Amino acid sequence: MAAIALAIRLYEVDHGRRPRELSQLVPDYLPTVPLDPFADDGSTIRYKPEKIGEILFSVGSDGKENNGVRVRREGGGYDWEHSDLPFYLDGRPKKDDATKQVPSGKAGDNDEDVENDNGKDNEKQSPKS
């Protein structure tokens, strides 16, 4: 993801805008568009230049494309087993970034990511003393 993000930035410096699709980076910035390691069909990493907070993403461990959406668990954190794996080109997603919420208890990882008051994901926060 970092290599693709760097290639996009170099393209932007040279052309004054980001590419509309990753194939525009080949061969000047990347030898090929990298394959998505989670995609069973041999497809490449996905790119959504029109999405709020442009993203690159992998389909994630379930192998299903969710259009770059992370699945949020009802109790907090993300269900990474059913989420795409986004890489935000402009840093963190904006507050209105699309997420789907699933009920507590649905299969997923046990990480304790939560969203703090300013919309950033952090490890579980300890109570303020």
C-alpha positions as CSV (number, residue, x, y, z in Angstrom):
1,M,0.0,0.0,0.0
2,A,2.8,2.4,0.9
3,A,4.5,1.8,-2.5
4,I,1.2,2.5,-4.3
5,A,0.6,5.6,-2.2
6,L,4.0,6.9,-3.0
7,A,3.5,6.3,-6.7
8,I,0.2,8.2,-6.5
9,R,1.9,11.1,-4.8
10,L,4.7,11.2,-7.5
11,Y,2.1,11.1,-10.2
12,E,0.3,14.0,-8.5
13,V,3.5,16.0,-8.4
14,D,4.2,15.4,-12.1
15,H,0.6,15.9,-13.4
16,G,-1.0,18.2,-10.9
17,R,-3.7,15.7,-10.0
18,R,-4.1,12.2,-8.8
19,P,-4.6,9.4,-11.3
20,R,-8.2,8.3,-12.0
21,E,-7.1,4.6,-11.9
22,L,-4.1,2.7,-10.8
23,S,-3.2,1.5,-14.3
24,Q,-2.1,5.1,-15.0
25,L,0.8,4.5,-12.7
26,V,2.2,1.7,-14.9
27,P,5.0,1.6,-16.0
28,D,6.4,5.1,-15.0
29,Y,5.7,4.8,-11.3
30,L,5.0,1.1,-10.7
31,P,6.0,-2.0,-12.8
32,T,2.5,-3.4,-12.4
33,V,-0.6,-2.7,-10.2
34,P,0.0,-5.0,-7.2
35,L,-2.3,-8.0,-6.6
36,D,-4.6,-8.0,-3.6
37,P,-3.2,-10.8,-1.4
38,F,-6.6,-11.5,0.0
39,A,-8.5,-11.7,-3.4
40,D,-9.1,-15.3,-4.5
41,D,-9.7,-14.2,-8.1
42,G,-6.2,-12.7,-8.6
43,S,-7.5,-9.1,-8.8
44,T,-5.4,-6.1,-7.9
45,I,-5.5,-3.6,-5.0
46,R,-8.6,-1.4,-5.3
47,Y,-8.5,2.4,-5.6
48,K,-11.4,4.8,-5.0
49,P,-10.3,8.3,-6.0
50,E,-13.9,9.6,-5.8
51,K,-14.6,8.4,-2.2
52,I,-14.5,10.9,0.6
53,G,-10.9,10.7,1.8
54,E,-9.5,8.8,-1.2
55,I,-8.5,5.2,-0.4
56,L,-6.6,2.2,-1.6
57,F,-8.0,-1.0,-0.2
58,S,-7.8,-4.8,0.0
59,V,-10.9,-7.0,0.2
60,G,-9.7,-8.3,3.5
61,S,-9.6,-11.8,4.9
62,D,-13.2,-12.6,3.9
63,G,-12.3,-12.1,0.3
64,K,-15.4,-10.0,-0.4
65,E,-15.3,-6.4,-1.7
66,N,-17.3,-4.0,0.5
67,N,-16.4,-0.9,-1.5
68,G,-13.7,0.0,1.0
69,V,-16.0,-0.1,3.9
70,R,-15.0,-1.1,7.4
71,V,-17.5,-3.0,9.5
72,R,-18.0,-1.6,12.9
73,R,-19.1,-3.8,15.8
74,E,-22.0,-2.5,17.8
75,G,-20.0,-2.6,21.0
76,G,-17.1,-0.6,19.5
77,G,-14.1,-1.4,17.3
78,Y,-14.1,-3.0,13.9
79,D,-14.9,-6.5,12.7
80,W,-11.8,-7.0,10.6
81,E,-12.9,-10.5,9.5
82,H,-15.7,-8.9,7.5
83,S,-14.2,-5.5,6.6
84,D,-12.2,-4.3,3.7
85,L,-8.7,-3.1,4.7
86,P,-8.5,0.6,3.7
87,F,-5.4,2.7,3.4
88,Y,-6.4,6.4,3.5
89,L,-4.3,8.6,1.2
90,D,-5.1,11.7,3.1
91,G,-4.5,10.2,6.6
92,R,-7.4,9.2,8.8
93,P,-10.9,8.9,7.3
94,K,-13.3,11.8,7.7
95,K,-15.9,11.5,10.4
96,D,-18.6,10.7,7.8
97,D,-16.6,7.8,6.2
98,A,-18.8,4.9,5.4
99,T,-18.9,2.1,7.9
100,K,-21.4,-0.7,8.4
101,Q,-22.4,-1.6,11.9
102,V,-22.9,-5.2,13.0
103,P,-24.5,-6.4,16.2
104,S,-22.3,-7.4,19.2
105,G,-21.3,-11.0,19.3
106,K,-20.9,-11.3,15.5
107,A,-17.7,-13.2,14.5
108,G,-14.8,-10.9,14.4
109,D,-11.4,-10.2,15.9
110,N,-11.0,-9.3,19.6
111,D,-9.0,-6.1,19.2
112,E,-10.2,-3.3,21.3
113,D,-10.1,-0.4,18.9
114,V,-12.6,2.4,19.7
115,E,-13.3,5.7,18.2
116,N,-12.5,8.7,20.4
117,D,-14.2,12.0,20.5
118,N,-12.3,13.5,17.5
119,G,-13.1,10.5,15.2
120,K,-9.7,8.8,15.4
121,D,-9.2,5.2,16.2
122,N,-7.1,4.4,19.2
123,E,-6.4,1.3,21.3
124,K,-8.9,1.0,24.1
125,Q,-8.7,4.1,26.1
126,S,-8.2,4.0,29.9
127,P,-10.6,6.1,32.0
128,K,-9.4,9.5,32.9
129,S,-8.2,9.9,36.5
